[in-house]
Amino acid sequence: MKNESQIDGILLAGQPTDDELRGLKDRGIAMVINNRPAEEFAEPERPKIPAGIEYVDVPFTSATLAPEHVARTRDALRAAKGTVLAHCAGGTRSATVVAAAQAEDAGEGLEGALRRIREAGFDVEGTPYGAFLQRYFEAK
């Protein structure tokens, strides 16, 4: 998948192709967290997800990202019964909320989130996502 990486065992990627979506079960994926708003899709994604894979919508953009998106992502990750794929268009959005949730759960704060994002191959420094993380962890 485009820009595929991992944070703490959680798969991250850009938008999977239809063939990649059909193959998710073969890869052992139990849950898909979609971070793309509906208006970014030409057609709905949910019907393309194989039966038996849980599908969770946590859509946002850099302009709409809020603490609730981290909380909803954390809730989904905690409820997952197996491997999770979180995706957006390129992977950075998903990396941001997954890293924030994981770093917060580990008591590592902003530096833990930024480290996870860097280790996954993404860069949010100087972006709206980096600014969000700064505000998010300052408020804690």
C-alpha positions, 0 to 999 in steps of 0.5 A: 500500500502507498506509504505503508508503515507502522506505529506500535504494530498499527499499520498506516498507509495512504489510500489502498487500491480496490485490490488492496482492500479486497486483500486485507483479510489475507493480510490479517487485518481485523479493522480499518480506520478511515481518516478521509472525509467522504468528499475525498472519495469518488465512491464510498469505501465501506462497501469495498471492505471484506466481510468480517473486517470492522470499519471505523470512520474517523474523518478529518482534514488538517483544518478540522483535526480536533482532540475528539479524533484522537479519542475516537482513534484510541477507542477504536484501537482499544476495541480492535480484535486484531491487526489495525490498518489506519489510512488516509490519502497519504498516511500522515493524517493517520500517523498523527492521530495514531501517534498521539493516542499511543504516545499519550497512553504510554505517558510520553507526550509530544516527544513520544508522538513526534518520535513515533511519526518520524520512525514511521517515515512521516514528517509533521514538523512545521505542518498543521499536524505538528501544530495540532500535536503541540496544542494537544499535548500542551492542553494535557 
